[in-house]
Amino acid sequence: MSTVRDAAVVVTGAGGGIGAALARRFAAEGARVVVNDLDAEKAGAVAAEIGAVAVPGDASLIVADARDALGGTVDIYCANAGIGAAGDALSEDDVWSAAWDVNVMAHVRATRLLLPDWLERGSGRFVSTVSAAGLLTMIGAAPYSVTKHGALAYAEWLSLTYRHRGLKVHAICPQGVRTDMLTAAGTAGELVLVPTAIEPEAVADALFAAMAEDRFLVLPHPEVAGFYRSRAGDPDHWLGVMNHVQRTWEGTAG
């Protein structure tokens, strides 16, 4: 895409999985890329592979360093780092707090630093890796589902508030993607996500298609649109279907 050639791009959580695929695609399209990950070795390996700069560390605290590495500006920020936290209503507060901090507040902290420049210039692009769990839900993962709903809500708020001032926002909402996070989802992931899992590169393809069309919602699994409509059109039916999936997972479905 000509629109990203020479663009200054930050991808968080890019030591592997979706983040690495996004970083590779942006670099292949001619962007100048910062690869961020908590794991400095993984960030460095991806950066070396694609001719990018590694800026390891907490995703919400590296904006200034990433901006410096890119010559003083950030054109596109991909908030991809996330925690796939399993758990339920009985999970401890620290489990919920960690998911909230990484999946939502990291996005807020980053945009606090990015928005003034973007609004002054009249251009900028914020990409949020949400999950289909943010549109629907995920069994066995209350902290993940709730905070991914929050990430989607924040991306929506950014878009409706600032689109007339040049900010473009994209929310990526895949189902299963063949990454370490899918493996960590355990038996719930095997039941719900594995059967239709895609490669991370397909997520990058979906994002670039959405950017070409200036489209907010990025659905690497097109069937998610139908599920989302079903959920909105008949919530009780949707909840009944998902409860059957829950009971199947528990081994109690009749």
C-alpha positions as CSV (number, residue, x, y, z in Angstrom):
1,M,0.0,0.0,0.0
2,S,1.4,3.4,-1.0
3,T,-0.2,4.9,2.1
4,V,2.2,3.1,4.5
5,R,5.4,3.5,2.5
6,D,7.8,5.5,4.7
7,A,5.2,5.6,7.4
8,A,6.5,5.4,11.0
9,V,4.8,2.4,12.6
10,V,4.9,0.9,16.1
11,V,3.7,-2.7,16.7
12,T,3.5,-3.8,20.3
13,G,3.6,-7.4,21.3
14,A,5.5,-8.1,18.1
15,G,7.9,-10.8,19.3
16,G,5.7,-13.4,17.7
17,G,2.2,-14.3,16.6
18,I,-0.1,-11.6,15.2
19,G,2.3,-8.8,16.2
20,A,5.2,-10.3,14.3
21,A,3.0,-10.8,11.2
22,L,1.9,-7.2,11.3
23,A,5.5,-5.9,11.7
24,R,6.6,-8.1,8.8
25,R,3.8,-6.9,6.6
26,F,4.4,-3.2,7.3
27,A,8.1,-3.6,6.7
28,A,7.4,-5.4,3.4
29,E,5.2,-2.5,2.3
30,G,8.0,0.0,2.9
31,A,7.1,1.3,6.4
32,R,9.7,2.2,9.0
33,V,8.9,-0.1,11.9
34,V,9.5,-0.3,15.7
35,V,9.1,-3.8,17.0
36,N,8.0,-3.9,20.7
37,D,7.8,-6.8,23.1
38,L,8.3,-7.5,26.7
39,D,10.8,-10.2,25.6
40,A,13.8,-8.2,24.4
41,E,15.3,-11.2,22.6
42,K,12.2,-11.9,20.6
43,A,11.7,-8.3,19.7
44,G,15.3,-8.1,18.6
45,A,15.0,-11.2,16.5
46,V,12.0,-10.0,14.6
47,A,13.5,-6.5,14.1
48,A,16.7,-8.0,12.8
49,E,14.8,-10.2,10.3
50,I,12.8,-7.3,8.8
51,G,15.3,-4.4,9.1
52,A,13.4,-2.7,11.9
53,V,14.3,-1.2,15.3
54,A,13.6,-3.1,18.5
55,V,12.2,-1.2,21.4
56,P,11.5,-3.7,24.1
57,G,9.5,-3.1,27.3
58,D,6.0,-2.4,28.6
59,A,3.9,-1.5,25.6
60,S,2.2,1.4,27.3
61,L,5.6,3.0,28.3
62,I,7.6,2.9,25.1
63,V,5.9,5.6,23.1
64,A,8.5,8.2,23.7
65,D,11.4,5.9,22.9
66,A,9.6,4.5,19.8
67,R,9.0,8.1,18.6
68,D,12.7,8.9,19.0
69,A,13.7,5.7,17.1
70,L,11.4,6.7,14.3
71,G,12.8,10.2,13.9
72,G,10.3,12.1,16.1
73,T,6.9,10.9,15.0
74,V,4.5,7.9,14.9
75,D,2.1,7.6,12.1
76,I,0.5,4.2,12.9
77,Y,0.4,2.6,16.3
78,C,-0.7,-1.0,16.5
79,A,-1.8,-1.8,20.1
80,N,-1.4,-5.5,19.7
81,A,0.1,-6.6,23.1
82,G,-2.5,-8.5,25.1
83,I,-3.1,-11.0,27.9
84,G,-5.3,-14.0,27.2
85,A,-6.4,-14.4,30.8
86,A,-8.6,-17.4,31.7
87,G,-10.7,-17.2,34.8
88,D,-14.2,-16.6,36.1
89,A,-16.1,-14.5,38.7
90,L,-14.1,-16.1,41.4
91,S,-10.7,-15.2,40.0
92,E,-8.5,-13.0,42.2
93,D,-8.4,-9.2,41.7
94,D,-4.8,-9.4,40.4
95,V,-5.9,-11.6,37.5
96,W,-8.6,-9.0,36.5
97,S,-6.3,-6.1,37.1
98,A,-3.5,-7.5,34.9
99,A,-6.0,-8.1,32.0
100,W,-7.5,-4.7,32.4
101,D,-4.1,-3.0,32.5
102,V,-2.7,-4.7,29.4
103,N,-5.9,-5.1,27.3
104,V,-7.4,-1.7,27.9
105,M,-5.3,0.8,29.9
106,A,-2.2,0.3,27.8
107,H,-4.3,1.6,24.9
108,V,-5.4,4.6,26.9
109,R,-1.9,5.4,28.1
110,A,-0.5,5.2,24.5
111,T,-3.2,7.4,23.0
112,R,-2.7,10.0,25.7
113,L,0.8,10.5,24.3
114,L,-0.1,10.0,20.6
115,L,-3.3,12.1,20.2
116,P,-1.9,15.6,20.7
117,D,0.5,15.2,17.7
118,W,-2.1,13.3,15.6
119,L,-4.7,16.0,16.1
120,E,-2.3,18.8,15.5
121,R,-1.2,17.2,12.2
122,G,-4.8,16.1,11.3
123,S,-3.7,12.5,10.7
124,G,-2.9,9.3,12.5
125,R,-3.9,5.7,12.7
126,F,-4.6,3.6,15.7
127,V,-4.9,-0.2,15.3
128,S,-6.3,-2.2,18.2
129,T,-6.0,-6.0,18.2
130,V,-9.2,-6.8,20.0
131,S,-10.5,-10.3,19.3
132,A,-13.9,-11.8,18.4
133,A,-14.3,-12.1,22.1
134,G,-14.8,-8.3,22.2
135,L,-17.7,-8.6,19.8
136,L,-19.1,-11.9,21.2
137,T,-17.6,-13.6,24.3
138,M,-15.3,-16.5,25.1
139,I,-16.2,-19.4,27.4
140,G,-13.8,-20.0,30.4
141,A,-12.2,-16.5,30.1
142,A,-14.1,-13.8,31.9
143,P,-11.2,-11.4,32.4
144,Y,-10.3,-11.7,28.7
145,S,-13.8,-11.4,27.4
146,V,-14.7,-8.4,29.6
147,T,-11.5,-6.5,28.9
148,K,-11.6,-7.2,25.1
149,H,-15.1,-5.7,25.2
150,G,-13.5,-2.7,26.8
151,A,-10.8,-2.5,24.2
152,L,-13.4,-2.5,21.5
153,A,-15.4,0.2,23.2
154,Y,-12.3,2.4,23.5
155,A,-11.5,1.9,19.9
156,E,-15.1,2.8,19.0
157,W,-14.9,5.9,21.2
158,L,-11.7,7.1,19.6
159,S,-13.2,6.7,16.1
160,L,-16.4,8.5,16.8
161,T,-14.7,11.3,18.7
162,Y,-11.8,12.0,16.4
163,R,-12.5,10.7,12.9
164,H,-13.4,14.2,11.6
165,R,-10.0,15.4,12.8
166,G,-8.1,12.9,10.8
167,L,-7.7,9.9,13.1
168,K,-8.4,6.5,11.5
169,V,-9.1,3.6,13.9
170,H,-9.2,-0.1,13.2
171,A,-10.4,-2.9,15.5
172,I,-9.1,-6.3,14.6
173,C,-11.4,-9.1,15.8
174,P,-10.2,-12.5,14.8
175,Q,-11.4,-15.8,16.3
176,G,-8.7,-18.5,16.6
177,V,-5.2,-17.6,15.3
178,R,-2.4,-20.1,15.4
179,T,-0.3,-18.5,18.1
180,D,1.0,-19.2,21.6
181,M,-2.2,-17.5,23.0
182,L,-4.3,-20.1,21.2
183,T,-2.3,-22.9,22.8
184,A,-2.7,-21.3,26.2
185,A,-6.5,-21.2,25.7
186,G,-6.5,-25.0,26.5
187,T,-9.6,-27.1,26.1
188,A,-11.9,-24.1,25.7
189,G,-9.8,-23.0,22.8
190,E,-9.7,-26.5,21.3
191,L,-13.5,-26.5,21.4
192,V,-14.3,-23.0,20.1
193,L,-11.3,-21.7,18.3
194,V,-9.1,-24.4,16.9
195,P,-11.5,-25.7,14.2
196,T,-11.4,-22.5,12.2
197,A,-8.0,-21.2,13.3
198,I,-6.0,-19.2,10.8
199,E,-2.4,-18.2,10.4
200,P,-1.2,-14.8,11.8
201,E,-0.4,-13.6,8.2
202,A,-4.1,-13.8,7.4
203,V,-4.8,-11.3,10.1
204,A,-2.3,-8.9,8.6
205,D,-3.9,-9.4,5.2
206,A,-7.3,-8.5,6.7
207,L,-5.9,-5.4,8.3
208,F,-4.4,-4.1,5.1
209,A,-7.7,-4.7,3.3
210,A,-9.5,-2.7,5.9
211,M,-7.0,0.1,5.8
212,A,-7.4,0.3,2.0
213,E,-11.2,0.8,2.5
214,D,-10.9,3.0,5.7
215,R,-13.0,0.3,7.4
216,F,-13.2,0.3,11.3
217,L,-14.0,-3.4,11.9
218,V,-11.4,-5.9,10.7
219,L,-12.8,-9.5,10.6
220,P,-10.2,-12.0,9.5
221,H,-13.0,-14.6,10.1
222,P,-15.9,-13.2,8.0
223,E,-18.4,-15.5,9.7
224,V,-18.0,-13.4,12.9
225,A,-20.2,-10.7,11.3
226,G,-23.1,-13.1,11.2
227,F,-22.5,-14.2,14.8
228,Y,-22.4,-10.5,15.8
229,R,-25.7,-9.8,14.0
230,S,-27.3,-12.8,15.7
231,R,-26.1,-11.7,19.1
232,A,-27.5,-8.2,18.6
233,G,-30.8,-9.3,17.0
234,D,-31.7,-12.0,19.5
235,P,-29.6,-11.8,22.7
236,D,-31.5,-14.6,24.5
237,H,-31.0,-17.0,21.6
238,W,-27.4,-16.2,21.4
239,L,-26.9,-16.6,25.2
240,G,-28.7,-20.0,24.9
241,V,-26.4,-21.1,22.2
242,M,-23.3,-20.0,24.1
243,N,-24.5,-21.7,27.2
244,H,-24.8,-24.9,25.3
245,V,-21.2,-24.5,24.3
246,Q,-20.3,-23.9,27.9
247,R,-22.1,-27.1,29.0
248,T,-20.4,-29.0,26.2
249,W,-17.0,-27.8,27.5
250,E,-18.1,-28.8,31.0
251,G,-19.3,-32.2,29.8
252,T,-22.8,-31.6,31.0
253,A,-24.6,-30.9,27.8
254,G,-27.6,-33.2,27.2
